[in-house]
């Protein structure tokens, strides 16, 4: 915790006071946690927090329908240089500040609160879609706050899987690309082949034929034939689901499942 950071309880008191003040259509402050220590403390106790307090924090981590100072600055810069932005977000900025529309540039995502507590997975899918759709215009502080909101939703309404098997099943529910992003963070600079399902000998054979050295990762297991073939070569390493869980726990921290959306998200600009 930084020396100038408020404690979690001080920050919560400030948040309550802000919530009681008059609302504005211009977002002047992003109410993210003051630091990682405060965030981790709140996430760790998310299931024990009073409903009103938890809802207050979650509401203010999620983007409201609003304009931001950055929107105004972007419009002023465009006018000064005689340029215009062609993206939908900039068109909404222009319409809002020209009084052609009463809808702020940011549609907001707080409506996902209506999905809780009964549909937390749908809430997470909605926040992920919101992050992807606004990745180019979203201020980093807002993206971080939304990531924290997703962690809170998982912590309170889904829970942190405690056993190796429960964590392996969580990995098994990922798509191939998501699993590749997660596992790839463990092997920077190495060729990594990821498969969510059980891997047979054909996969190992094709990897050996196509690459110099490779790590083959699965959320499931390998067939005996696959293990025997890999054992005859020093160019391929097999990582099954249970071992992958252990590596993730070691390198990303015990609470990595709470950050699953962030860890498996496609980097901005990587789509093509």
C-alpha positions as CSV (number, residue, x, y, z in Angstrom):
1,X,0.0,0.0,0.0
2,X,1.3,3.4,-0.9
3,X,1.9,5.8,2.0
4,X,-0.6,8.3,0.7
5,X,-3.3,5.7,0.0
6,X,-6.4,5.7,2.1
7,X,-7.3,2.5,4.0
8,X,-10.1,0.4,2.7
9,X,-12.5,1.6,5.3
10,X,-11.6,5.3,4.7
11,X,-12.1,4.7,1.0
12,X,-15.5,3.1,1.6
13,X,-16.5,6.1,3.8
14,X,-15.6,8.4,0.9
15,X,-17.6,6.3,-1.5
16,X,-20.7,6.4,0.7
17,X,-20.4,10.2,0.9
18,X,-20.0,10.5,-2.9
19,X,-23.0,8.3,-3.5
20,X,-25.1,10.6,-1.3
21,X,-24.1,13.6,-3.4
22,X,-25.9,14.9,-6.5
23,X,-25.3,12.8,-9.6
24,X,-23.9,14.3,-12.8
25,X,-23.9,13.3,-16.5
26,X,-20.2,14.0,-16.5
27,X,-18.0,11.4,-14.8
28,X,-15.4,13.4,-12.8
29,X,-13.8,10.5,-11.0
30,X,-13.3,6.7,-11.5
31,X,-14.1,5.0,-8.2
32,X,-11.5,2.2,-8.5
33,X,-9.9,0.8,-5.4
34,X,-7.1,3.0,-4.0
35,X,-4.5,0.3,-4.4
36,X,-4.1,-3.4,-4.9
37,X,-3.9,-4.1,-1.2
38,X,-7.4,-2.6,-0.6
39,X,-8.8,-4.4,-3.7
40,X,-7.4,-7.8,-2.5
41,X,-8.8,-7.2,1.0
42,X,-12.2,-6.5,-0.3
43,X,-12.2,-9.3,-2.8
44,X,-11.1,-11.8,-0.1
45,X,-14.0,-10.8,2.1
46,X,-16.6,-10.2,-0.7
47,X,-18.8,-13.1,0.5
48,X,-19.0,-11.6,4.0
49,X,-19.7,-8.0,3.1
50,X,-23.2,-6.6,3.8
51,X,-25.4,-6.5,0.7
52,X,-25.7,-2.7,0.7
53,X,-21.9,-2.2,1.0
54,X,-21.1,-4.8,-1.7
55,X,-23.7,-3.3,-4.1
56,X,-22.3,0.2,-3.5
57,X,-18.8,-0.8,-4.4
58,X,-19.8,-2.9,-7.4
59,X,-22.0,-0.1,-8.7
60,X,-19.2,2.4,-8.6
61,X,-16.7,0.1,-10.3
62,X,-19.0,-0.2,-13.3
63,X,-19.2,2.6,-15.8
64,X,-22.4,4.7,-15.6
65,X,-24.1,6.4,-18.5
66,X,-22.0,9.5,-18.8
67,X,-19.5,11.7,-20.5
68,X,-15.9,11.9,-19.3
69,X,-13.4,14.8,-19.3
70,X,-11.4,12.7,-21.8
71,X,-14.3,12.9,-24.2
72,X,-14.4,16.7,-24.0
73,X,-10.6,16.9,-24.5
74,X,-10.8,14.6,-27.5
75,X,-13.5,16.8,-29.1
76,X,-11.6,20.0,-28.4
77,X,-8.4,18.5,-29.9
78,X,-10.3,17.4,-33.0
79,X,-11.8,20.9,-33.4
80,X,-8.4,22.5,-32.9
81,X,-6.7,20.3,-35.6
82,X,-9.6,20.2,-38.0
83,X,-9.8,16.5,-37.8
84,X,-12.7,14.2,-36.9
85,X,-12.9,10.7,-35.5
86,X,-14.8,8.2,-37.5
87,X,-15.5,5.7,-34.7
88,X,-19.0,5.4,-33.2
89,X,-17.8,6.7,-29.8
90,X,-16.5,9.9,-31.3
91,X,-19.8,10.4,-33.2
92,X,-21.6,10.1,-29.9
93,X,-19.3,12.7,-28.3
94,X,-20.0,15.1,-31.2
95,X,-23.8,14.6,-30.9
96,X,-23.8,14.9,-27.1
97,X,-21.8,18.2,-26.9
98,X,-23.6,19.7,-29.9
99,X,-26.9,19.0,-28.1
100,X,-28.1,16.8,-30.9
101,X,-28.6,14.0,-28.5
102,X,-29.3,13.7,-24.8
103,X,-27.6,10.3,-24.6
104,X,-24.1,10.6,-23.2
105,X,-21.2,9.0,-25.2
106,X,-20.9,6.2,-22.7
107,X,-24.0,4.0,-22.5
108,X,-22.8,2.5,-19.2
109,X,-22.8,-1.1,-18.0
110,X,-24.4,-0.8,-14.5
111,X,-27.5,-2.5,-15.8
112,X,-25.7,-5.8,-15.3
113,X,-26.5,-5.4,-11.6
114,X,-30.1,-6.5,-12.6
115,X,-28.6,-9.9,-13.5
116,X,-27.3,-10.5,-10.0
117,X,-27.4,-12.6,-7.9
118,X,-29.1,-15.2,-10.1
119,X,-27.1,-14.9,-13.4
120,X,-23.5,-14.0,-12.6
121,X,-22.1,-15.7,-15.7
122,X,-24.4,-13.6,-17.9
123,X,-23.2,-10.5,-16.0
124,X,-19.6,-11.5,-16.7
125,X,-20.3,-12.1,-20.4
126,X,-21.9,-8.6,-20.6
127,X,-19.0,-6.8,-19.0
128,X,-16.6,-8.6,-21.3
129,X,-18.5,-7.6,-24.3
130,X,-18.5,-4.0,-23.0
131,X,-14.8,-4.0,-22.5
132,X,-14.2,-5.4,-26.0
133,X,-16.6,-3.0,-27.7
134,X,-15.0,0.1,-26.0
135,X,-11.4,-1.0,-25.8
136,X,-10.1,1.7,-28.1
137,X,-11.7,4.6,-26.2
138,X,-11.8,3.3,-22.7
139,X,-9.5,5.0,-20.2
140,X,-7.2,2.6,-18.5
141,X,-8.6,3.4,-15.1
142,X,-12.1,2.4,-16.2
143,X,-10.8,-0.8,-17.7
144,X,-9.0,-1.6,-14.4
145,X,-12.2,-0.8,-12.4
146,X,-14.2,-3.1,-14.7
147,X,-11.7,-5.9,-14.2
148,X,-12.1,-5.5,-10.4
149,X,-15.9,-5.6,-10.8
150,X,-15.6,-8.9,-12.6
151,X,-13.4,-10.3,-9.8
152,X,-16.0,-9.2,-7.2
153,X,-18.8,-10.9,-9.2
154,X,-16.9,-14.1,-9.3
155,X,-15.8,-13.9,-5.6
156,X,-19.3,-13.3,-4.3
157,X,-21.7,-15.1,-6.7
158,X,-19.6,-17.9,-8.2
159,X,-16.8,-18.5,-5.7
160,X,-13.2,-19.4,-5.8
161,X,-12.7,-23.1,-6.7
162,X,-10.5,-24.6,-4.0
163,X,-9.6,-28.0,-5.3
164,X,-7.3,-28.9,-8.2
165,X,-10.2,-30.8,-9.9
166,X,-12.5,-27.8,-9.7
167,X,-9.9,-25.6,-11.1
168,X,-9.1,-28.0,-13.9
169,X,-12.8,-28.1,-14.8
170,X,-12.8,-24.3,-14.9
171,X,-10.0,-24.5,-17.5
172,X,-11.9,-27.2,-19.4
173,X,-14.7,-24.7,-20.0
174,X,-12.4,-22.3,-21.9
175,X,-12.1,-22.2,-25.6
176,X,-8.8,-23.0,-27.3
177,X,-7.8,-19.3,-27.8
178,X,-8.6,-18.4,-24.2
179,X,-6.6,-21.4,-22.9
180,X,-3.7,-20.4,-25.1
181,X,-3.6,-16.9,-23.7
182,X,-3.7,-18.2,-20.1
183,X,-1.1,-20.9,-20.6
184,X,1.1,-18.8,-22.9
185,X,1.8,-16.4,-20.0
186,X,3.6,-19.3,-18.3
187,X,5.9,-19.9,-21.3
188,X,7.0,-16.5,-22.7
189,X,8.9,-16.8,-26.0
190,X,8.2,-20.6,-26.4
191,X,5.9,-22.4,-28.8
192,X,2.8,-23.5,-26.9
193,X,0.1,-25.8,-28.4
194,X,-3.1,-25.7,-26.3
195,X,-6.0,-28.2,-26.4
196,X,-8.9,-28.0,-24.0
197,X,-9.8,-31.7,-24.4
198,X,-7.8,-35.0,-24.0
199,X,-4.8,-35.1,-26.3
200,X,-3.9,-38.2,-28.3
201,X,-0.8,-39.3,-30.1
202,X,-1.7,-37.6,-33.4
203,X,-1.3,-34.2,-31.8
204,X,2.1,-35.0,-30.4
205,X,3.2,-36.5,-33.7
206,X,2.2,-33.4,-35.7
207,X,3.9,-31.1,-33.2
208,X,7.1,-33.1,-33.5
209,X,7.0,-32.9,-37.2
210,X,6.2,-29.2,-37.4
211,X,8.3,-27.5,-34.7
212,X,11.7,-27.6,-33.1
213,X,10.6,-27.5,-29.4
214,X,7.1,-27.2,-28.1
215,X,5.0,-27.3,-25.0
216,X,1.7,-29.1,-25.4
217,X,-0.9,-28.0,-22.8
218,X,-4.3,-29.5,-22.2
219,X,-6.9,-28.8,-19.5
220,X,-7.6,-32.6,-19.6
221,X,-5.1,-35.5,-19.9
222,X,-2.9,-37.2,-22.5
223,X,-3.4,-40.7,-23.8
224,X,-0.7,-43.2,-22.9
225,X,0.4,-43.4,-26.5
226,X,0.9,-39.6,-26.5
227,X,3.0,-39.8,-23.4
228,X,5.1,-42.6,-24.7
229,X,5.8,-40.8,-28.0
230,X,6.7,-37.5,-26.1
231,X,9.0,-39.5,-23.8
232,X,11.1,-40.5,-26.8
233,X,12.0,-36.9,-27.6
234,X,13.5,-34.0,-25.7
235,X,11.7,-31.5,-28.0
236,X,8.2,-31.7,-26.6
237,X,7.0,-31.1,-23.0
238,X,3.5,-32.3,-22.0
239,X,1.5,-30.3,-19.4
240,X,-1.8,-31.9,-18.3
241,X,-4.6,-30.2,-16.5
242,X,-3.6,-30.9,-12.9
243,X,0.0,-29.8,-13.6
244,X,-1.3,-26.7,-15.4
245,X,-3.4,-25.8,-12.3
246,X,-0.3,-26.0,-10.1
247,X,1.7,-23.8,-12.4
248,X,-1.0,-21.2,-12.6
249,X,-1.4,-21.2,-8.8
250,X,2.4,-20.8,-8.4
251,X,2.9,-18.0,-11.0
252,X,-0.3,-16.1,-11.0
253,X,-1.4,-16.5,-7.4
254,X,-4.1,-18.6,-5.7
255,X,-6.8,-16.2,-6.7
256,X,-6.2,-16.4,-10.5
257,X,-9.7,-17.8,-11.2
258,X,-11.2,-14.5,-10.0
259,X,-9.3,-12.8,-12.8
260,X,-10.1,-15.3,-15.5
261,X,-11.7,-12.8,-17.8
262,X,-8.7,-10.4,-17.6
263,X,-6.2,-13.2,-18.0
264,X,-7.8,-14.7,-21.1
265,X,-8.9,-11.5,-22.8
266,X,-7.5,-10.8,-26.3
267,X,-5.1,-7.8,-26.2
268,X,-6.3,-4.6,-27.7
269,X,-5.4,-4.4,-31.3
270,X,-4.6,-8.1,-31.6
271,X,-7.8,-9.0,-33.4
272,X,-7.5,-9.2,-37.1
